[in-house]
Amino acid sequence: MASQQHKAILDIGSNSFHFVVYKIKGGKSFTTVLRKRIVYRLAQQKQNGKSFLSEEDFAQAVKIILELKEIANSFSCTITATATSAVREAINENDFLEHVTKTTGISIEVLSGEREANLNYKAILFSYKETVSKNILCLDIGGGSTEFILGSAGKIFFIESLKLGAVRLSSSFFPNGDLDQNKIEACRVFIKKEMQHVKEKLVLEKVDFATGNSGTIHAMKDLARANGAEFNLENQDEKILTRKELDKAVELLLLTKTIEQRKTIPGIELDRADILPAGALILQTIFYELNLSNLYLADYSMREGKLLEILENIESKS
């Protein structure tokens, strides 16, 4: 019988499989007891110009999920699994979902960009209870898409999911991981163009508080902190990424021409070295297009949003 004391959430993204086990303390109170991230990029191949999930994707996904299922079993809990842009955009999405369910017993909920953003907002509100009445802008830069959410007092009044992701733009502009000024500039121009609608809407709105919780955002903060002395930025708040910190970190990152060079920079996660330039360009462009001076780093993300939804459903039935 599945445990009521523990819940396991699996988030299948474009860049990696994120797995978290939580201990439930009652109501909406919980603690994280285990986090595991397995880097595997789904749907990297094209068929008639559209992405699809290969035989290797099928096999690797099943292998990873079965490994994670064993961990969940050790906590006597089942896995609640979600998937985002890599799976939802694949032309053989349904075959993949059926195969995974048949071979692992785990069914996957494929989230729309809007649903993904809603779960993120739920987690952000829980993270920053004191800001609930303020206009909160939430950003989530994933491997395949970026979500923008603006809300106040628990109500969302702007939501947009754009096909801007660190993996997606790396494949388009830096396919072998090498950087040059022309490619960097072309990538910036593309991001600005894709963001035009979001910019036009959000610059008219009052943003009291901007926050983000994705791997790219945390990675750029790690990069800024690890090189703080060189940047003359010793007194950094670990929960805030400022525009100055971001600019310095992006500048350092873009000086490297190859993946191997980037891996030598202090603070860079090795398995993110190939996709971080694209993610950094997305983040920096958002800062400038939306005129942000800083961004609060949230502890909770879409995974916690999904957990909170589960706990709310349990509460409503009791």
BELQUI-V897631 format. One record per residue. N is the residue number from 0. BURIAL is b if it has 9 or more other ideal C-beta (glycine too) atoms within 8 Angstrom, else e. D_LAST is the distance of its C-alpha to the last C-alpha in Angstrom with 2 decimals. Layout:
N_BURIAL_D_LAST + N_BURIAL_D_LAST
//
This chain:
0_e_18.74 + 1_e_17.37 + 2_e_16.48 + 3_e_13.22 + 4_e_15.79 + 5_b_17.72 + 6_b_17.56 + 7_b_20.84 + 8_b_21.88 + 9_b_25.25 + 10_b_27.04 + 11_b_30.16 + 12_b_32.55 + 13_b_36.20 + 14_b_37.50 + 15_b_35.19 + 16_b_32.11 + 17_b_29.74 + 18_b_27.36 + 19_b_25.01 + 20_b_22.86 + 21_b_20.39 + 22_b_19.08 + 23_b_15.53 + 24_e_15.63 + 25_e_12.11 + 26_e_10.66 + 27_e_13.48 + 28_e_16.06 + 29_b_18.01 + 30_e_21.61 + 31_b_23.82 + 32_e_25.31 + 33_b_27.39 + 34_e_28.95 + 35_b_31.33 + 36_e_33.35 + 37_e_35.60 + 38_e_38.14 + 39_b_38.82 + 40_b_39.71 + 41_b_38.72 + 42_b_40.76 + 43_e_43.88 + 44_e_46.19 + 45_e_47.25 + 46_e_48.14 + 47_e_50.07 + 48_e_48.98 + 49_b_45.26 + 50_b_43.08 + 51_b_42.00 + 52_b_40.35 + 53_b_43.11 + 54_e_43.27 + 55_e_43.08 + 56_b_39.89 + 57_b_38.36 + 58_e_39.58 + 59_b_38.67 + 60_b_35.15 + 61_b_34.54 + 62_e_36.23 + 63_b_34.16 + 64_b_30.80 + 65_b_31.71 + 66_e_32.71 + 67_b_29.42 + 68_b_27.52 + 69_e_29.36 + 70_b_28.22 + 71_b_24.54 + 72_e_25.14 + 73_e_26.59 + 74_b_23.27 + 75_b_21.51 + 76_b_19.59 + 77_e_20.10 + 78_b_21.58 + 79_b_20.23 + 80_b_23.59 + 81_b_24.95 + 82_b_28.60 + 83_b_30.59 + 84_b_34.13 + 85_b_36.09 + 86_b_34.12 + 87_b_33.47 + 88_b_37.21 + 89_b_38.57 + 90_e_40.29 + 91_e_38.98 + 92_b_35.34 + 93_e_34.12 + 94_e_36.38 + 95_b_35.08 + 96_b_31.39 + 97_e_32.18 + 98_b_34.32 + 99_b_31.77 + 100_b_29.03 + 101_e_31.64 + 102_e_33.05 + 103_b_30.07 + 104_e_27.04 + 105_b_25.48 + 106_e_24.80 + 107_b_25.53 + 108_e_24.23 + 109_b_27.36 + 110_b_26.70 + 111_e_28.95 + 112_b_30.61 + 113_e_28.62 + 114_e_25.22 + 115_b_26.48 + 116_b_27.51 + 117_b_24.21 + 118_b_22.40 + 119_b_25.27 + 120_b_24.91 + 121_b_21.22 + 122_b_22.38 + 123_b_25.40 + 124_b_23.57 + 125_b_21.47 + 126_b_24.82 + 127_b_26.71 + 128_e_24.55 + 129_e_27.84 + 130_b_29.12 + 131_b_26.32 + 132_e_28.75 + 133_e_31.57 + 134_b_32.68 + 135_b_31.51 + 136_b_33.24 + 137_b_31.49 + 138_b_33.67 + 139_b_32.94 + 140_b_36.07 + 141_b_35.35 + 142_b_37.76 + 143_b_37.90 + 144_b_36.62 + 145_b_36.05 + 146_b_33.27 + 147_b_33.85 + 148_b_31.09 + 149_b_31.82 + 150_b_29.21 + 151_b_28.64 + 152_e_25.80 + 153_e_23.27 + 154_e_25.21 + 155_b_27.41 + 156_e_30.81 + 157_b_32.71 + 158_b_31.78 + 159_b_34.29 + 160_b_34.52 + 161_b_38.13 + 162_e_39.75 + 163_b_40.88 + 164_b_39.93 + 165_b_41.72 + 166_b_42.23 + 167_b_43.10 + 168_b_45.72 + 169_b_47.11 + 170_e_47.84 + 171_e_49.47 + 172_b_51.52 + 173_b_51.85 + 174_e_51.65 + 175_e_53.50 + 176_b_52.11 + 177_e_55.44 + 178_b_55.63 + 179_e_58.47 + 180_e_58.86 + 181_e_59.11 + 182_b_55.87 + 183_b_54.08 + 184_e_55.39 + 185_b_54.52 + 186_b_50.93 + 187_b_50.71 + 188_e_52.15 + 189_b_49.69 + 190_b_46.65 + 191_b_48.03 + 192_e_48.61 + 193_b_45.12 + 194_b_43.66 + 195_e_45.80 + 196_e_43.23 + 197_b_40.62 + 198_b_43.34 + 199_e_44.49 + 200_b_41.03 + 201_b_39.97 + 202_e_43.31 + 203_e_42.86 + 204_b_39.55 + 205_e_39.15 + 206_b_37.43 + 207_e_36.56 + 208_b_34.97 + 209_b_35.31 + 210_b_33.32 + 211_b_33.16 + 212_b_31.54 + 213_b_33.46 + 214_b_35.78 + 215_b_38.84 + 216_b_38.07 + 217_b_37.46 + 218_b_40.55 + 219_b_42.76 + 220_b_41.63 + 221_b_42.42 + 222_b_45.80 + 223_b_46.57 + 224_b_45.69 + 225_b_47.69 + 226_b_50.71 + 227_b_50.30 + 228_e_53.64 + 229_e_55.50 + 230_b_53.83 + 231_e_54.57 + 232_b_50.85 + 233_e_50.32 + 234_e_47.91 + 235_b_44.98 + 236_e_41.46 + 237_e_39.40 + 238_e_36.50 + 239_b_38.81 + 240_b_41.07 + 241_b_43.97 + 242_b_46.26 + 243_e_49.16 + 244_b_47.36 + 245_b_46.33 + 246_b_49.88 + 247_b_51.45 + 248_b_49.10 + 249_b_49.67 + 250_e_53.40 + 251_b_53.50 + 252_b_51.42 + 253_b_53.61 + 254_e_56.81 + 255_b_56.04 + 256_e_57.36 + 257_b_55.76 + 258_b_52.57 + 259_e_54.53 + 260_b_55.69 + 261_b_52.18 + 262_b_51.03 + 263_e_53.50 + 264_b_51.96 + 265_e_50.09 + 266_b_46.36 + 267_b_46.08 + 268_e_43.62 + 269_e_45.92 + 270_e_43.73 + 271_b_43.26 + 272_b_47.01 + 273_b_47.70 + 274_b_45.01 + 275_b_44.84 + 276_b_47.81 + 277_b_46.16 + 278_b_42.87 + 279_b_44.91 + 280_b_46.79 + 281_b_43.62 + 282_b_42.28 + 283_b_45.65 + 284_b_46.17 + 285_b_42.80 + 286_b_43.85 + 287_e_47.16 + 288_b_46.19 + 289_b_43.39 + 290_e_45.46 + 291_b_42.93 + 292_e_44.31 + 293_b_41.47 + 294_b_38.11 + 295_b_35.33 + 296_b_34.04 + 297_b_30.27 + 298_e_28.62 + 299_b_25.70 + 300_b_26.14 + 301_b_24.61 + 302_b_23.14 + 303_b_21.07 + 304_b_20.20 + 305_b_18.84 + 306_b_16.84 + 307_b_15.38 + 308_b_14.51 + 309_b_12.68 + 310_b_10.74 + 311_b_10.02 + 312_e_8.84 + 313_e_6.39 + 314_b_5.30 + 315_e_5.63 + 316_e_3.82 + 317_e_0.00
//
